[in-house]
Amino acid sequence: MGNKTPIRLLIVDDHPLFRAGLEQIMEYEDNIVIVGQSEDGQRAVEDARRLSPDVILLDVNLPGGMNGLQVARQIKSERPNLPIIILTAYHDTEQVVHAISVGASSYCPKDIKPEVLIKIIETVRQGYYVINNERMSKDQRDKWLDEQIRELSGPYTIDGEDHYSPLSPRETEILKHVTKGMSNKEIAYKLGISQQTVKNHMTSVLKKLNVDDRTQAAITAIRRGWVRVDSRSKDE
């Protein structure tokens, strides 16, 4: 590849300190240039169109109504060959499968060593995939993905209609209010629906996520990036 054509990198993360840390790391790399930084999902989609990056570093847990996996799916629908590296504070098999299934080229923990991340950026730019520290061709990626999907069962089975979350938009909305500590009555009032409707949705959520209570459901949704916790009051 050489230094004549540096890799154009777009960073998508809502934490300024994390973005600044990545920027500082990349300053020492002659073959990587940061062309933009996005703070939320919608801005990331717009910046991907406007800036034409070669690689995107994308956080899973984003503000703005779109999580990282939704952002990845949208961007890949427009630019199928654009490599996307998912960054996350959490790492589990189901989430990795979801990320790769929407087109991510790699899935990395945020505590990854800088030199490893740089190598992954270079590798995915060349058209490879990096999964669990292993470089894969597209055929190898497809085989790995097929094997993983076959092994998964129950609430995390992936289908063609819903690549990133087993929850419906309404269930996700209700869970978001649960993470703010709102009761079923408060959620019903907030959304203009009956308490029984809220209960029905929560029953569906518990079944889909295979958990026993709303707290476990909220934690699962947060860990997988389907629901984002913010600091605003539950009354907002």
Residue, then its C-alpha position, 0 to 999 in steps of 0.5 A: m500500500g505504501n505511504k503515498t496513499p494514507i488510509r483515510l480514517l473516520i472515528v465515531d465515538d461520543h467520548p471526547l477523551f477517547r477520540a482525543g486518545l485515538e487522534q494522538i495515537m494516529e498522529y505518529e502513523d504516516n500511513i493513517v490520516i483522520v478525516g473526521q470525528s462523529e459524535d452520534g449515529q446519524r452524524a456518522v452516516e452523514d460523515a461517511r457520505r461526505l468524507s469518503p473514509d477508507v476505514i471507520l472506527l465505530d463505537v457500539n453505544l452511541p447517542g442519537g437514536m442509532n446504535g453502532l450496529q444500526v449505523a454499520r448496516q446503514i453505511k454498508s448498504e450504501r458502501p458495501n466495500l467500506p471496512i468498519i471496525i466496531l469498538t466496544a467496552y463489552h465483548d461476547t460471542e453473540q455481539v461479535v456475530h451480530a456485528i460481523s453479520v451487518g458487515a463489520s470487518s472487525y470487532c475490538p475491545k476498547d482496551i486494545k493495544p494501539e499497535v494491534l488496532i493500527k495493524i487491524i486498520e491496515t489489514v481491513r483496508q486490504g480487504y481482510y477481516v479480523i475476528n478474534n485476532e485471526r485474519m480472514s478472507k471473505d470466504q473464511r469470514d462467511k464460513w466462520l459466520d455460518e458456523q457461529i449462527r448455527e451454534l446460536s439458538g433461542p433469542y439471539t438467532i439471526d435472521g434476514e430481517d433483524h441483524y442487530s437486535p431481537l427487539s422491536p422498536r417499541e420494546t427498545e423504547i420501553l427498555k430505554h425508559v426502564t433504564k431510567g428507573m421508570s415504572n410501568k405506569e410511568i412508561a405507559y403515561k409517557l408513551g400514551i399507551s396502557q399499562q397492560t400494553v407495557k406489561n405485554h411488551m415487557t413479557s415479550v422482552l423477557k422471553k426474547l432475552n431469556v432473562d427473569d426480570r426487567t433489570q436483567a433485560a435492561i442490563t443485557a440491552i445496554r451491554r449489547g448496545w441496543v439501549r443507551v444510558d444517559s444522564r438525563s432525568k427520567d422526567e424528561 
